[in-house]
Amino acid sequence: MLYAIRNDAGRIISLSETPKPGAEAVDIKNREVLEFLSINDEEFSAEKFLEQSDTGVSRIFEDLVDVLVGKNLIMFTDLPAAAQKKLLSRKLARNMNRSGEEVEVKTSSSFLIEDDDTL
């Protein structure tokens, strides 16, 4: 169950999973709820939405890892080796895409970096 808070015009301005003063219970499939969440497709499918949003969420997590490493809250090498390799591969591809030019990739047996190296 979701709970919606509306503005004076009656439009949803906030959603919560817990009851709040002035909030009304609403169904997740309610048209106004879907519009608030920017899901305007008449034939909305949660499964399709999740598949389409995976890329954006992946980028959020990549950026979160960068912030945590940058603030020395975690060491990049604390992550499993497979996660390190995947993150470095994606970072390289994103940088290549951002620059719009080919980047020379040094051949190495590993994508792993030392703790002192920056991402």
TANORCOR-V769095 format. One record per pair of residues at least 6 apart in sequence whose C-alpha atoms are under 7 Angstrom apart, sorted by sequence separation. I is the first residue (numbers start at 1). J is the second residue. D is the distance in Angstrom with one decimal. If there is no record, write none. Layout:
[[I,J,D] [I,J,D]]
This chain:
[[6,12,4.3] [7,13,6.2] [34,40,6.3] [68,74,5.8] [69,75,5.7] [96,102,6.3] [5,12,5.7] [6,13,5.4] [69,76,6.2] [96,103,6.2] [4,12,6.2] [5,13,5.9] [5,14,5.2] [4,14,5.7] [5,15,6.5] [4,15,4.6] [3,15,5.6] [4,16,6.5] [2,15,6.6] [3,16,5.1] [2,16,5.8] [3,17,6.1] [2,17,4.9] [3,18,6.6] [1,17,6.5] [3,19,5.9] [5,22,6.5] [5,23,4.6] [4,23,5.1] [5,24,6.7] [3,23,5.6] [4,24,5.3] [3,24,5.2] [4,25,6.4] [3,25,4.4] [4,26,6.4] [2,25,5.8] [3,26,5.7] [88,111,6.7] [1,25,6.8] [2,26,5.4] [12,36,6.6] [1,26,6.8] [2,27,6.3] [62,87,6.9] [1,27,6.4] [2,28,6.7] [85,111,5.5] [85,112,6.5] [84,112,6.6] [77,115,6.5] [76,115,6.8] [75,115,6.7]]
